[in-house]
């Protein structure tokens, strides 16, 4: 239970830390519970989406849902995405890429990357009926966190532990943790309205493969920023696949 609590403490800004004191060692195993945290972030986002859509235009309701997740997570993943774009966009060597990603300042690549990310996210979700958009978020958020969590099983950590931003290097998943992560990722797919929408799950898997291959070639591993960026880009690809299916059936 402490591992689950550690995951909710780390991946959200909700006051779960008040429930119990969690030893630092438990935070090494939180990635396998990332998809489970997605149940909460997706659920609260969709709750706000549906509630606000009753009194506000769908476009505003989608923005409210986006803001809700940003507040819940403290922009944790978006910060990683900005650093990812800055590092890989401006760095010409492994050492330079890692140094840029560790810098707390945001650069032009990060700003432009976030603008395109939020713009594409909004356009994709807003192209769906509000009920269908909710289903896509309920399935896409935890599923893509589950897919992205596999980065720690494929790649080593790119820095030394003492150089990590949060001073924690994630442990590779045990077989039990692997199964738990997969279950938490796949169960939310039951929210999909038709089996054909399961094909959207192919998009984040492909995105994950190419991103992790790119990281392996450039920095021979991953960082925490890479984890956040991988999730957001995988989720974006899921919604892209979802919209493509919606437009063609």
Secondary structure, DSSP 8 states (H G I E B T S, - for coil): -HHHHHHHHHH--SSGGGT----GGGGGG-GGGHHHHHHHHHHHHHHHHHHHHTTS-HHHHHHHHHHHHHHHHTTHHHHHHHHHHHHHHH-SSHHHHHHHHH-SS--HHHHHHHHHHHHHHHHHHHTS-HHHHHHHHHHHHHHHHHHHHTHHHHS-BSS-GGGSTTS-------HHHHHHHHHHHHHGGGG-SSGGGGGGHHHHHHHHHHHHHHHHHHHSSB-HHHHHHHHHHHHHHHHHHHHHHHHH-
